[in-house]
Structure formats: structure tokens, C-alpha cells
Amino acid sequence: MARTFDSYEEFWPYYVAMHSQSATRWVHLVGTLTGLAVSAYGLARGRKRYAAALPLIGYGTAWPAHFLIERNNPATFGHPAWSLRGDAEMIRMMLAGRDHELGEIAAKWLAENG
């Protein structure tokens, strides 16, 4: 059963904790950016079907990381909209060189709620 949250701000530390391993976060980043690049390329070429690349490549790489690295279920299963927002925020932080902060947020949440 999925956890319940009253706000995105309450959900965010949980989302990061479900990505406690740096490898999981990097798989998400690579999958999302690759899917975005393929989608943008296809759309720029007038091939609308390429828009499907973002969710297919993004989730197609991210979800196995949860099962194989984290040994948990993707937060997307219980909270799809907030997970999408969380993924964007997590990737922004990583691109800004703040991956270590994500590890700290995850460790704190897991210590308090583990």
C-alpha cells in the first residue's frame, strides 16, 4: 500500500529516499535526458511519434533501477504527478552539482522513517 502525503513538500523527502543510491539517481538522469533528447529530435523533424520516447526511455530505464539497485517500488506507482515533479527537481539538483544533498535528504528520511 502506498504511503499518503498531504502535500508535495511532505512527499519530496520520501521521493528522494526512494532514490537513496546515487546510482539510481544517475540512471534516472541519463534515462530522462536521453528520452528528452530523442523526443526533441523527433519533434524537431516533424515526427510526433518520437514524443513517446520520453516516457518510454525515461521510465524504461528508471523503473528497473528501483527493482535492481534500490530494491523498492517506484514512487510513481502510488504518486504519479508528484513523482514526475520530484524527478524534475531531483535532476535539476543533480545538474547543479547537488547530488550529495540528495543523498543527505535520503539518509535523513530513512533514519527517521526506515
Sequence and secondary structure as in RCSB ss.txt:
>XXXX:A:sequence
MARTFDSYEEFWPYYVAMHSQSATRWVHLVGTLTGLAVSAYGLARGRKRYAAALPLIGYGTAWPAHFLIERNNPA
TFGHPAWSLRGDAEMIRMMLAGRDHELGEIAAKWLAENG
>XXXX:A:secstr
     SSHHHHHHHHHHTT SHHHHHHHHHHHHHHHHHHHHHHHTT GGGGGHHHHHHHHHHHHHIIIII S  G
GGT HHHHHHHHHHHHHHHHTT HHHHHHHHHHHHHHH 
